[in-house]
Amino acid sequence: MYSKPGPNDHSAFPALKHLELMIEKMKKEASLKGQNTIIYDDPDAISISDSDLLIALNKKLEKDPEYPVPEGFTKWKEKTINYSYGVPEYMNISEAHNLAFDILDEILFKKFNFHFLEPICSFEEKTKIRPVIYKKFDDDPNS
């Protein structure tokens, strides 16, 4: 869907970008149908705990990664992917040429929504808090 030639050609991107675009499309369609889109905006808000408490705990954890986790919650690592456009380092071009390519790419993107430079992926890892869901399985129905 996102690798065919045309305005939505994202074939130069990793598969994760295609998944992100599909989820954005699903959010847009749900919004057009008048459906609730909170699961797309903040998946952590859809939980069994107080969403305001979860937001506050995550803000504290963002400031202090060693913040103690309250009972009933656990820490987990969330990876996000960031895209930037630039001349790859292996090209070994001068700083002036690099800057000229960056400016030209920025102009083309603003005017035509098109990048000619290679997308460079980087990952950012954030620690977040989420509720622990305990599920007790009982083999003996009489206990």
N, CA, C and O atoms as a GROMACS GRO file, in nm:
protein
  572
    1MET      N    1   0.082  -0.119   0.000
    1MET     CA    2   0.000   0.000   0.000
    1MET      C    3   0.087   0.126   0.000
    1MET      O    4   0.055   0.224  -0.068
    2TYR      N    5   0.197   0.124   0.075
    2TYR     CA    6   0.283   0.242   0.085
    2TYR      C    7   0.414   0.224   0.010
    2TYR      O    8   0.507   0.304   0.026
    3SER      N    9   0.423   0.121  -0.072
    3SER     CA   10   0.546   0.100  -0.148
    3SER      C   11   0.523   0.106  -0.299
    3SER      O   12   0.616   0.085  -0.377
    4LYS      N   13   0.400   0.136  -0.339
    4LYS     CA   14   0.371   0.150  -0.482
    4LYS      C   15   0.408   0.290  -0.528
    4LYS      O   16   0.398   0.385  -0.450
    5PRO      N   17   0.451   0.305  -0.652
    5PRO     CA   18   0.486   0.438  -0.703
    5PRO      C   19   0.365   0.533  -0.694
    5PRO      O   20   0.251   0.494  -0.718
    6GLY      N   21   0.393   0.656  -0.659
    6GLY     CA   22   0.288   0.756  -0.648
    6GLY      C   23   0.311   0.846  -0.528
    6GLY      O   24   0.420   0.846  -0.471
    7PRO      N   25   0.210   0.922  -0.490
    7PRO     CA   26   0.229   1.019  -0.381
    7PRO      C   27   0.251   0.955  -0.244
    7PRO      O   28   0.306   1.019  -0.154
    8ASN      N   29   0.210   0.829  -0.228
    8ASN     CA   30   0.229   0.762  -0.099
    8ASN      C   31   0.342   0.659  -0.104
    8ASN      O   32   0.338   0.560  -0.032
    9ASP      N   33   0.441   0.682  -0.189
    9ASP     CA   34   0.551   0.588  -0.201
    9ASP      C   35   0.648   0.607  -0.085
    9ASP      O   36   0.719   0.707  -0.077
   10HIS      N   37   0.648   0.511   0.004
   10HIS     CA   38   0.738   0.513   0.120
   10HIS      C   39   0.827   0.389   0.116
   10HIS      O   40   0.863   0.335   0.221
   11SER      N   41   0.861   0.343  -0.003
   11SER     CA   42   0.937   0.219  -0.016
   11SER      C   43   1.079   0.230   0.040
   11SER      O   44   1.142   0.129   0.070
   12ALA      N   45   1.130   0.352   0.054
   12ALA     CA   46   1.264   0.369   0.108
   12ALA      C   47   1.267   0.358   0.260
   12ALA      O   48   1.374   0.352   0.320
   13PHE      N   49   1.149   0.354   0.321
   13PHE     CA   50   1.141   0.348   0.466
   13PHE      C   51   1.134   0.204   0.515
   13PHE      O   52   1.097   0.114   0.440
   14PRO      N   53   1.170   0.183   0.642
   14PRO     CA   54   1.156   0.048   0.698
   14PRO      C   55   1.008   0.012   0.715
   14PRO      O   56   0.922   0.099   0.710
   15ALA      N   57   0.981  -0.115   0.736
   15ALA     CA   58   0.843  -0.163   0.748
   15ALA      C   59   0.768  -0.096   0.862
   15ALA      O   60   0.646  -0.082   0.857
   16LEU      N   61   0.840  -0.056   0.966
   16LEU     CA   62   0.775   0.010   1.080
   16LEU      C   63   0.704   0.138   1.036
   16LEU      O   64   0.597   0.170   1.087
   17LYS      N   65   0.763   0.211   0.944
   17LYS     CA   66   0.700   0.334   0.893
   17LYS      C   67   0.568   0.301   0.823
   17LYS      O   68   0.472   0.376   0.835
   18HIS      N   69   0.564   0.191   0.750
   18HIS     CA   70   0.441   0.150   0.681
   18HIS      C   71   0.332   0.119   0.783
   18HIS      O   72   0.216   0.154   0.763
   19LEU      N   73   0.371   0.055   0.893
   19LEU     CA   74   0.275   0.025   1.000
   19LEU      C   75   0.224   0.153   1.064
   19LEU      O   76   0.104   0.165   1.090
   20GLU      N   77   0.313   0.249   1.090
   20GLU     CA   78   0.271   0.377   1.147
   20GLU      C   79   0.173   0.449   1.055
   20GLU      O   80   0.074   0.505   1.102
   21LEU      N   81   0.199   0.447   0.925
   21LEU     CA   82   0.109   0.512   0.828
   21LEU      C   83  -0.027   0.443   0.824
   21LEU      O   84  -0.130   0.509   0.812
   22MET      N   85  -0.028   0.310   0.836
   22MET     CA   86  -0.154   0.238   0.837
   22MET      C   87  -0.236   0.272   0.962
   22MET      O   88  -0.358   0.288   0.954
   23ILE      N   89  -0.169   0.283   1.076
   23ILE     CA   90  -0.239   0.319   1.199
   23ILE      C   91  -0.293   0.461   1.190
   23ILE      O   92  -0.403   0.488   1.238
   24GLU      N   93  -0.216   0.553   1.130
   24GLU     CA   94  -0.265   0.690   1.110
   24GLU      C   95  -0.390   0.690   1.022
   24GLU      O   96  -0.484   0.765   1.047
   25LYS      N   97  -0.389   0.606   0.918
   25LYS     CA   98  -0.505   0.597   0.830
   25LYS      C   99  -0.626   0.542   0.905
   25LYS      O  100  -0.737   0.591   0.887
   26MET      N  101  -0.604   0.442   0.989
   26MET     CA  102  -0.713   0.386   1.068
   26MET      C  103  -0.771   0.491   1.164
   26MET      O  104  -0.893   0.498   1.183
   27LYS      N  105  -0.684   0.572   1.224
   27LYS     CA  106  -0.728   0.679   1.313
   27LYS      C  107  -0.813   0.781   1.237
   27LYS      O  108  -0.918   0.824   1.284
   28LYS      N  109  -0.766   0.818   1.118
   28LYS     CA  110  -0.839   0.915   1.036
   28LYS      C  111  -0.977   0.862   0.998
   28LYS      O  112  -1.076   0.935   1.005
   29GLU      N  113  -0.983   0.735   0.959
   29GLU     CA  114  -1.112   0.675   0.922
   29GLU      C  115  -1.206   0.667   1.042
   29GLU      O  116  -1.326   0.694   1.028
   30ALA      N  117  -1.154   0.632   1.158
   30ALA     CA  118  -1.236   0.626   1.278
   30ALA      C  119  -1.289   0.765   1.313
   30ALA      O  120  -1.403   0.780   1.355
   31SER      N  121  -1.205   0.865   1.296
   31SER     CA  122  -1.245   1.003   1.324
   31SER      C  123  -1.355   1.049   1.229
   31SER      O  124  -1.450   1.114   1.271
   32LEU      N  125  -1.341   1.014   1.101
   32LEU     CA  126  -1.443   1.051   1.002
   32LEU      C  127  -1.578   0.985   1.032
   32LEU      O  128  -1.683   1.041   1.000
   33LYS      N  129  -1.574   0.866   1.092
   33LYS     CA  130  -1.697   0.795   1.127
   33LYS      C  131  -1.753   0.839   1.262
   33LYS      O  132  -1.858   0.791   1.305
   34GLY      N  133  -1.683   0.932   1.328
   34GLY     CA  134  -1.729   0.981   1.458
   34GLY      C  135  -1.697   0.888   1.573
   34GLY      O  136  -1.757   0.900   1.680
   35GLN      N  137  -1.606   0.796   1.553
   35GLN     CA  138  -1.570   0.702   1.658
   35GLN      C  139  -1.462   0.761   1.748
   35GLN      O  140  -1.391   0.854   1.709
   36ASN      N  141  -1.451   0.706   1.867
   36ASN     CA  142  -1.351   0.750   1.963
   36ASN      C  143  -1.212   0.710   1.914
   36ASN      O  144  -1.190   0.594   1.878
   37THR      N  145  -1.119   0.805   1.914
   37THR     CA  146  -0.983   0.778   1.864
   37THR      C  147  -0.879   0.780   1.975
   37THR      O  148  -0.760   0.789   1.946
   38ILE      N  149  -0.920   0.773   2.100
   38ILE     CA  150  -0.825   0.784   2.211
   38ILE      C  151  -0.722   0.671   2.210
   38ILE      O  152  -0.608   0.691   2.253
   39ILE      N  153  -0.760   0.554   2.162
   39ILE     CA  154  -0.664   0.443   2.158
   39ILE      C  155  -0.548   0.474   2.064
   39ILE      O  156  -0.438   0.424   2.084
   40TYR      N  157  -0.571   0.556   1.962
   40TYR     CA  158  -0.464   0.595   1.870
   40TYR      C  159  -0.380   0.709   1.927
   40TYR      O  160  -0.260   0.715   1.904
   41ASP      N  161  -0.445   0.799   2.003
   41ASP     CA  162  -0.374   0.914   2.060
   41ASP      C  163  -0.289   0.875   2.180
   41ASP      O  164  -0.174   0.917   2.191
   42ASP      N  165  -0.346   0.794   2.269
   42ASP     CA  166  -0.275   0.755   2.391
   42ASP      C  167  -0.316   0.615   2.430
   42ASP      O  168  -0.410   0.597   2.508
   43PRO      N  169  -0.247   0.515   2.379
   43PRO     CA  170  -0.284   0.377   2.410
   43PRO      C  171  -0.278   0.346   2.559
   43PRO      O  172  -0.349   0.259   2.608
   44ASP      N  173  -0.192   0.418   2.633
   44ASP     CA  174  -0.182   0.394   2.777
   44ASP      C  175  -0.306   0.439   2.853
   44ASP      O  176  -0.329   0.396   2.966
   45ALA      N  177  -0.386   0.527   2.792
   45ALA     CA  178  -0.507   0.575   2.860
   45ALA      C  179  -0.615   0.468   2.864
   45ALA      O  180  -0.709   0.478   2.943
   46ILE      N  181  -0.602   0.367   2.782
   46ILE     CA  182  -0.698   0.257   2.780
   46ILE      C  183  -0.646   0.149   2.874
   46ILE      O  184  -0.578   0.056   2.830
   47SER      N  185  -0.678   0.161   2.999
   47SER     CA  186  -0.631   0.062   3.095
   47SER      C  187  -0.730   0.055   3.210
   47SER      O  188  -0.830   0.126   3.214
   48ILE      N  189  -0.699  -0.033   3.302
   48ILE     CA  190  -0.789  -0.052   3.415
   48ILE      C  191  -0.762   0.047   3.527
   48ILE      O  192  -0.837   0.052   3.624
   49SER      N  193  -0.656   0.125   3.515
   49SER     CA  194  -0.620   0.219   3.622
   49SER      C  195  -0.667   0.360   3.587
   49SER      O  196  -0.721   0.385   3.480
   50ASP      N  197  -0.644   0.450   3.679
   50ASP     CA  198  -0.678   0.591   3.662
   50ASP      C  199  -0.584   0.653   3.559
   50ASP      O  200  -0.462   0.656   3.580
   51SER      N  201  -0.639   0.703   3.450
   51SER     CA  202  -0.553   0.756   3.342
   51SER      C  203  -0.477   0.881   3.387
   51SER      O  204  -0.364   0.903   3.343
   52ASP      N  205  -0.538   0.965   3.473
   52ASP     CA  206  -0.468   1.084   3.523
   52ASP      C  207  -0.347   1.045   3.608
   52ASP      O  208  -0.241   1.108   3.600
   53LEU      N  209  -0.364   0.941   3.689
   53LEU     CA  210  -0.254   0.892   3.772
   53LEU      C  211  -0.142   0.838   3.683
   53LEU      O  212  -0.024   0.863   3.709
   54LEU      N  213  -0.178   0.765   3.580
   54LEU     CA  214  -0.079   0.709   3.488
   54LEU      C  215   0.000   0.819   3.417
   54LEU      O  216   0.121   0.808   3.403
   55ILE      N  217  -0.069   0.923   3.374
   55ILE     CA  218  -0.002   1.037   3.309
   55ILE      C  219   0.092   1.106   3.406
   55ILE      O  220   0.205   1.139   3.369
   56ALA      N  221   0.047   1.128   3.530
   56ALA     CA  222   0.130   1.194   3.630
   56ALA      C  223   0.253   1.110   3.665
   56ALA      O  224   0.363   1.163   3.678
   57LEU      N  225   0.235   0.979   3.679
   57LEU     CA  226   0.348   0.891   3.709
   57LEU      C  227   0.450   0.890   3.595
   57LEU      O  228   0.571   0.891   3.619
   58ASN      N  229   0.402   0.889   3.472
   58ASN     CA  230   0.493   0.890   3.357
   58ASN      C  231   0.568   1.022   3.347
   58ASN      O  232   0.684   1.023   3.305
   59LYS      N  233   0.505   1.133   3.383
   59LYS     CA  234   0.575   1.262   3.383
   59LYS      C  235   0.686   1.263   3.487
   59LYS      O  236   0.796   1.312   3.462
   60LYS      N  237   0.657   1.207   3.607
   60LYS     CA  238   0.760   1.200   3.711
   60LYS      C  239   0.874   1.109   3.669
   60LYS      O  240   0.990   1.138   3.694
   61LEU      N  241   0.840   1.000   3.605
   61LEU     CA  242   0.942   0.905   3.559
   61LEU      C  243   1.028   0.966   3.448
   61LEU      O  244   1.146   0.933   3.435
   62GLU      N  245   0.969   1.054   3.367
   62GLU     CA  246   1.044   1.122   3.261
   62GLU      C  247   1.151   1.212   3.321
   62GLU      O  248   1.262   1.222   3.268
   63LYS      N  249   1.116   1.279   3.432
   63LYS     CA  250   1.212   1.367   3.499
   63LYS      C  251   1.317   1.288   3.577
   63LYS      O  252   1.435   1.324   3.579
   64ASP      N  253   1.273   1.180   3.643
   64ASP     CA  254   1.361   1.100   3.726
   64ASP      C  255   1.340   0.953   3.693
   64ASP      O  256   1.246   0.891   3.743
   65PRO      N  257   1.426   0.894   3.609
   65PRO     CA  258   1.409   0.753   3.570
   65PRO      C  259   1.416   0.655   3.687
   65PRO      O  260   1.371   0.541   3.674
   66GLU      N  261   1.470   0.697   3.799
   66GLU     CA  262   1.480   0.609   3.916
   66GLU      C  263   1.362   0.628   4.012
   66GLU      O  264   1.366   0.579   4.125
   67TYR      N  265   1.258   0.697   3.968
   67TYR     CA  266   1.141   0.721   4.052
   67TYR      C  267   1.082   0.586   4.095
   67TYR      O  268   1.065   0.496   4.012
   68PRO      N  269   1.049   0.570   4.225
   68PRO     CA  270   0.996   0.441   4.271
   68PRO      C  271   0.856   0.415   4.214
   68PRO      O  272   0.772   0.505   4.208
   69VAL      N  273   0.835   0.292   4.175
   69VAL     CA  274   0.708   0.253   4.115
   69VAL      C  275   0.610   0.211   4.224
   69VAL      O  276   0.643   0.125   4.306
   70PRO      N  277   0.490   0.269   4.227
   70PRO     CA  278   0.392   0.229   4.327
   70PRO      C  279   0.345   0.085   4.306
   70PRO      O  280   0.359   0.030   4.197
   71GLU      N  281   0.290   0.026   4.410
   71GLU     CA  282   0.238  -0.110   4.401
   71GLU      C  283   0.126  -0.115   4.297
   71GLU      O  284   0.043  -0.025   4.291
   72GLY      N  285   0.126  -0.218   4.217
   72GLY     CA  286   0.025  -0.234   4.113
   72GLY      C  287   0.068  -0.179   3.979
   72GLY      O  288  -0.008  -0.184   3.882
   73PHE      N  289   0.190  -0.125   3.972
   73PHE     CA  290   0.244  -0.071   3.847
   73PHE      C  291   0.381  -0.131   3.821
   73PHE      O  292   0.446  -0.182   3.913
   74THR      N  293   0.424  -0.125   3.698
   74THR     CA  294   0.556  -0.174   3.660
   74THR      C  295   0.618  -0.081   3.556
   74THR      O  296   0.548  -0.012   3.483
   75LYS      N  297   0.751  -0.081   3.552
   75LYS     CA  298   0.822  -0.002   3.451
   75LYS      C  299   0.842  -0.088   3.327
   75LYS      O  300   0.857  -0.210   3.336
   76TRP      N  301   0.843  -0.022   3.212
   76TRP     CA  302   0.871  -0.091   3.087
   76TRP      C  303   0.935   0.008   2.991
   76TRP      O  304   0.915   0.129   3.002
   77LYS      N  305   1.010  -0.045   2.898
   77LYS     CA  306   1.082   0.038   2.800
   77LYS      C  307   1.000   0.047   2.672
   77LYS      O  308   0.953  -0.054   2.619
   78GLU      N  309   0.984   0.171   2.623
   78GLU     CA  310   0.912   0.194   2.497
   78GLU      C  311   1.011   0.253   2.398
   78GLU      O  312   1.076   0.354   2.426
   79LYS      N  313   1.021   0.191   2.282
   79LYS     CA  314   1.110   0.242   2.177
   79LYS      C  315   1.027   0.319   2.076
   79LYS      O  316   0.921   0.273   2.032
   80THR      N  317   1.076   0.437   2.040
   80THR     CA  318   1.013   0.514   1.933
   80THR      C  319   1.119   0.535   1.824
   80THR      O  320   1.238   0.545   1.851
   81ILE      N  321   1.071   0.542   1.703
   81ILE     CA  322   1.162   0.561   1.590
   81ILE      C  323   1.151   0.705   1.542
   81ILE      O  324   1.042   0.761   1.530
   82ASN      N  325   1.265   0.764   1.515
   82ASN     CA  326   1.271   0.902   1.466
   82ASN      C  327   1.338   0.900   1.328
   82ASN      O  328   1.435   0.828   1.305
   83TYR      N  329   1.283   0.980   1.238
   83TYR     CA  330   1.338   0.988   1.103
   83TYR      C  331   1.398   1.127   1.082
   83TYR      O  332   1.338   1.229   1.119
   84SER      N  333   1.514   1.129   1.024
   84SER     CA  334   1.574   1.256   0.982
   84SER      C  335   1.626   1.233   0.841
   84SER      O  336   1.652   1.120   0.800
   85TYR      N  337   1.641   1.339   0.768
   85TYR     CA  338   1.686   1.328   0.629
   85TYR      C  339   1.819   1.398   0.617
   85TYR      O  340   1.836   1.511   0.663
   86GLY      N  341   1.912   1.330   0.556
   86GLY     CA  342   2.044   1.389   0.542
   86GLY      C  343   2.130   1.306   0.449
   86GLY      O  344   2.092   1.199   0.404
   87VAL      N  345   2.247   1.359   0.423
   87VAL     CA  346   2.344   1.289   0.340
   87VAL      C  347   2.413   1.187   0.430
   87VAL      O  348   2.464   1.224   0.536
   88PRO      N  349   2.415   1.061   0.390
   88PRO     CA  350   2.481   0.959   0.473
   88PRO      C  351   2.629   0.992   0.494
   88PRO      O  352   2.694   1.049   0.407
   89GLU      N  353   2.680   0.954   0.610
   89GLU     CA  354   2.819   0.986   0.645
   89GLU      C  355   2.919   0.922   0.549
   89GLU      O  356   3.027   0.977   0.527
   90TYR      N  357   2.885   0.807   0.492
   90TYR     CA  358   2.979   0.739   0.404
   90TYR      C  359   3.001   0.815   0.272
   90TYR      O  360   3.091   0.779   0.196
   91MET      N  361   2.922   0.919   0.245
   91MET     CA  362   2.939   0.996   0.121
   91MET      C  363   3.062   1.087   0.128
   91MET      O  364   3.115   1.126   0.023
   92ASN      N  365   3.107   1.122   0.248
   92ASN     CA  366   3.228   1.205   0.266
   92ASN      C  367   3.226   1.331   0.181
   92ASN      O  368   3.317   1.354   0.101
   93ILE      N  369   3.123   1.414   0.198
   93ILE     CA  370   3.119   1.541   0.125
   93ILE      C  371   3.151   1.655   0.222
   93ILE      O  372   3.147   1.637   0.344
   94SER      N  373   3.182   1.770   0.166
   94SER     CA  374   3.220   1.884   0.250
   94SER      C  375   3.099   1.936   0.328
   94SER      O  376   2.984   1.909   0.294
   95GLU      N  377   3.128   2.010   0.432
   95GLU     CA  378   3.022   2.068   0.516
   95GLU      C  379   2.935   2.163   0.434
   95GLU      O  380   2.813   2.168   0.453
   96ALA      N  381   2.996   2.239   0.343
   96ALA     CA  382   2.920   2.333   0.259
   96ALA      C  383   2.823   2.257   0.167
   96ALA      O  384   2.708   2.298   0.153
   97HIS      N  385   2.868   2.149   0.106
   97HIS     CA  386   2.780   2.070   0.021
   97HIS      C  387   2.669   2.004   0.103
   97HIS      O  388   2.554   1.996   0.060
   98ASN      N  389   2.706   1.956   0.219
   98ASN     CA  390   2.608   1.893   0.307
   98ASN      C  391   2.498   1.993   0.344
   98ASN      O  392   2.379   1.960   0.340
   99LEU      N  393   2.538   2.114   0.378
   99LEU     CA  394   2.440   2.218   0.413
   99LEU      C  395   2.354   2.254   0.292
   99LEU      O  396   2.233   2.274   0.307
  100ALA      N  397   2.414   2.261   0.175
  100ALA     CA  398   2.338   2.293   0.053
  100ALA      C  399   2.234   2.184   0.024
  100ALA      O  400   2.120   2.214  -0.012
  101PHE      N  401   2.274   2.057   0.039
  101PHE     CA  402   2.180   1.948   0.019
  101PHE      C  403   2.065   1.953   0.121
  101PHE      O  404   1.950   1.929   0.086
  102ASP      N  405   2.097   1.984   0.246
  102ASP     CA  406   1.994   1.994   0.350
  102ASP      C  407   1.893   2.105   0.318
  102ASP      O  408   1.773   2.086   0.332
  103ILE      N  409   1.943   2.218   0.275
  103ILE     CA  410   1.855   2.331   0.242
  103ILE      C  411   1.767   2.296   0.121
  103ILE      O  412   1.647   2.323   0.122
  104LEU      N  413   1.826   2.238   0.019
  104LEU     CA  414   1.750   2.199  -0.100
  104LEU      C  415   1.643   2.095  -0.066
  104LEU      O  416   1.530   2.103  -0.115
  105ASP      N  417   1.677   1.999   0.019
  105ASP     CA  418   1.580   1.898   0.062
  105ASP      C  419   1.466   1.962   0.140
  105ASP      O  420   1.350   1.924   0.123
  106GLU      N  421   1.498   2.057   0.225
  106GLU     CA  422   1.396   2.125   0.305
  106GLU      C  423   1.301   2.206   0.215
  106GLU      O  424   1.180   2.206   0.236
  107ILE      N  425   1.356   2.274   0.115
  107ILE     CA  426   1.273   2.350   0.021
  107ILE      C  427   1.180   2.258  -0.057
  107ILE      O  428   1.061   2.286  -0.071
  108LEU      N  429   1.235   2.148  -0.109
  108LEU     CA  430   1.153   2.052  -0.184
  108LEU      C  431   1.042   1.993  -0.096
  108LEU      O  432   0.930   1.972  -0.143
  109PHE      N  433   1.074   1.966   0.029
  109PHE     CA  434   0.972   1.909   0.116
  109PHE      C  435   0.862   2.010   0.146
  109PHE      O  436   0.744   1.975   0.146
  110LYS      N  437   0.900   2.135   0.171
  110LYS     CA  438   0.798   2.237   0.200
  110LYS      C  439   0.709   2.265   0.080
  110LYS      O  440   0.589   2.287   0.096
  111LYS      N  441   0.765   2.265  -0.039
  111LYS     CA  442   0.688   2.297  -0.159
  111LYS      C  443   0.614   2.177  -0.219
  111LYS      O  444   0.501   2.189  -0.265
  112PHE      N  445   0.680   2.060  -0.217
  112PHE     CA  446   0.625   1.944  -0.289
  112PHE      C  447   0.601   1.822  -0.201
  112PHE      O  448   0.560   1.717  -0.250
  113ASN      N  449   0.627   1.835  -0.069
  113ASN     CA  450   0.610   1.724   0.024
  113ASN      C  451   0.691   1.602  -0.022
  113ASN      O  452   0.642   1.489  -0.022
  114PHE      N  453   0.817   1.628  -0.061
  114PHE     CA  454   0.904   1.525  -0.118
  114PHE      C  455   1.045   1.544  -0.065
  114PHE      O  456   1.100   1.654  -0.072
  115HIS      N  457   1.105   1.437  -0.014
  115HIS     CA  458   1.245   1.438   0.028
  115HIS      C  459   1.327   1.363  -0.076
  115HIS      O  460   1.287   1.255  -0.120
  116PHE      N  461   1.440   1.419  -0.116
  116PHE     CA  462   1.528   1.345  -0.205
  116PHE      C  463   1.646   1.286  -0.129
  116PHE      O  464   1.719   1.202  -0.181
  117LEU      N  465   1.665   1.332  -0.005
  117LEU     CA  466   1.771   1.275   0.077
  117LEU      C  467   1.723   1.147   0.143
  117LEU      O  468   1.604   1.123   0.159
  118GLU      N  469   1.818   1.065   0.179
  118GLU     CA  470   1.790   0.935   0.238
  118GLU      C  471   1.735   0.951   0.380
  118GLU      O  472   1.788   1.028   0.459
  119PRO      N  473   1.627   0.877   0.412
  119PRO     CA  474   1.580   0.881   0.551
  119PRO      C  475   1.677   0.805   0.641
  119PRO      O  476   1.716   0.692   0.611
  120ILE      N  477   1.714   0.867   0.750
  120ILE     CA  478   1.805   0.806   0.846
  120ILE      C  479   1.725   0.780   0.973
  120ILE      O  480   1.668   0.873   1.031
  121CYS      N  481   1.722   0.657   1.017
  121CYS     CA  482   1.642   0.617   1.133
  121CYS      C  483   1.728   0.618   1.259
  121CYS      O  484   1.844   0.577   1.258
  122SER      N  485   1.668   0.666   1.366
  122SER     CA  486   1.730   0.655   1.498
  122SER      C  487   1.622   0.613   1.596
  122SER      O  488   1.503   0.640   1.574
  123PHE      N  489   1.662   0.550   1.702
  123PHE     CA  490   1.566   0.501   1.801
  123PHE      C  491   1.587   0.572   1.933
  123PHE      O  492   1.699   0.601   1.974
  124GLU      N  493   1.475   0.599   2.000
  124GLU     CA  494   1.478   0.660   2.132
  124GLU      C  495   1.403   0.567   2.226
  124GLU      O  496   1.294   0.520   2.195
  125GLU      N  497   1.462   0.542   2.340
  125GLU     CA  498   1.400   0.453   2.436
  125GLU      C  499   1.357   0.533   2.558
  125GLU      O  500   1.437   0.605   2.618
  126LYS      N  501   1.230   0.520   2.595
  126LYS     CA  502   1.176   0.588   2.712
  126LYS      C  503   1.126   0.484   2.811
  126LYS      O  504   1.070   0.381   2.771
  127THR      N  505   1.144   0.512   2.937
  127THR     CA  506   1.090   0.426   3.041
  127THR      C  507   0.954   0.480   3.080
  127THR      O  508   0.939   0.600   3.106
  128LYS      N  509   0.854   0.393   3.084
  128LYS     CA  510   0.719   0.434   3.119
  128LYS      C  511   0.664   0.342   3.227
  128LYS      O  512   0.721   0.236   3.255
  129ILE      N  513   0.556   0.384   3.286
  129ILE     CA  514   0.487   0.305   3.389
  129ILE      C  515   0.354   0.259   3.333
  129ILE      O  516   0.284   0.334   3.265
  130ARG      N  517   0.319   0.135   3.363
  130ARG     CA  518   0.188   0.084   3.323
  130ARG      C  519   0.135  -0.005   3.435
  130ARG      O  520   0.212  -0.057   3.516
  131PRO      N  521   0.005  -0.021   3.440
  131PRO     CA  522  -0.052  -0.105   3.547
  131PRO      C  523  -0.022  -0.252   3.524
  131PRO      O  524  -0.011  -0.299   3.410
  132VAL      N  525  -0.009  -0.323   3.634
  132VAL     CA  526   0.010  -0.468   3.628
  132VAL      C  527  -0.128  -0.530   3.638
  132VAL      O  528  -0.206  -0.499   3.728
  133ILE      N  529  -0.155  -0.619   3.545
  133ILE     CA  530  -0.284  -0.687   3.546
  133ILE      C  531  -0.260  -0.827   3.600
  133ILE      O  532  -0.196  -0.911   3.537
  134TYR      N  533  -0.315  -0.849   3.719
  134TYR     CA  534  -0.301  -0.980   3.781
  134TYR      C  535  -0.419  -1.065   3.741
  134TYR      O  536  -0.534  -1.022   3.749
  135LYS      N  537  -0.390  -1.186   3.698
  135LYS     CA  538  -0.497  -1.277   3.663
  135LYS      C  539  -0.471  -1.407   3.735
  135LYS      O  540  -0.369  -1.473   3.712
  136LYS      N  541  -0.561  -1.445   3.823
  136LYS     CA  542  -0.544  -1.566   3.901
  136LYS      C  543  -0.622  -1.678   3.836
  136LYS      O  544  -0.742  -1.667   3.813
  137PHE      N  545  -0.552  -1.786   3.809
  137PHE     CA  546  -0.616  -1.904   3.754
  137PHE      C  547  -0.629  -2.006   3.866
  137PHE      O  548  -0.530  -2.041   3.930
  138ASP      N  549  -0.749  -2.051   3.888
  138ASP     CA  550  -0.774  -2.143   3.996
  138ASP      C  551  -0.823  -2.275   3.938
  138ASP      O  552  -0.930  -2.282   3.876
  139ASP      N  553  -0.745  -2.380   3.960
  139ASP     CA  554  -0.784  -2.510   3.909
  139ASP      C  555  -0.894  -2.574   3.992
  139ASP      O  556  -0.973  -2.653   3.942
  140ASP      N  557  -0.899  -2.538   4.119
  140ASP     CA  558  -0.998  -2.599   4.209
  140ASP      C  559  -1.115  -2.505   4.229
  140ASP      O  560  -1.100  -2.405   4.298
  141PRO      N  561  -1.232  -2.532   4.171
  141PRO     CA  562  -1.346  -2.442   4.184
  141PRO      C  563  -1.404  -2.439   4.324
  141PRO      O  564  -1.484  -2.350   4.353
  142ASN      N  565  -1.368  -2.531   4.413
  142ASN     CA  566  -1.423  -2.535   4.549
  142ASN      C  567  -1.342  -2.452   4.646
  142ASN      O  568  -1.383  -2.436   4.761
  143SER      N  569  -1.227  -2.396   4.605
  143SER     CA  570  -1.145  -2.323   4.701
  143SER      C  571  -1.181  -2.178   4.708
  143SER      O  572  -1.120  -2.103   4.785
   0.00000   0.00000   0.00000
